[in-house]
């Protein structure tokens, strides 16, 4: 279990809210403190394998644009006519190796350690919190220069 209180403490507690929040950027170093990662590559592998995620909540992005789902998935249709894109491991991995970035929106809704961290931040900031995951195997930018209509942290 991730200690959600530590997220607020790492930010600086009430000092952060009074002096930094919405006023300036802040880099928070670990200072050698290690804690369990709320999300690992093994977690991502399990999420992709076990959940029926498809664009737009899960997608690959490369060079500022979306990678077509057909480049790493196949379209499946069940007996009731519902269709979805099922990632194909070899093609999925090939796109990542080529420089694509994996994006999973609202990962806090499906991964308990991230949900716990988000809940701690929600209590601290007293505002809704959504966590999106961005992961890449390479140094290539998946999105390029852009802006968001919401606060973000990396």
ABEGO torsion letter per residue (X at the ends): XBBAAAAAAAAGEAAAAAAABGABBBBBBAGGBBBBBABBAAAAAAAAAABBBBOAABBBBBGGBBBBAAAABBBBBBAAGBBBBBBBAAAAAAAAAAGBBBBBBGAAAABAAAAAAAAAAAAAAGBBBBBBBBBBABABBAAEBBBBABBBBX
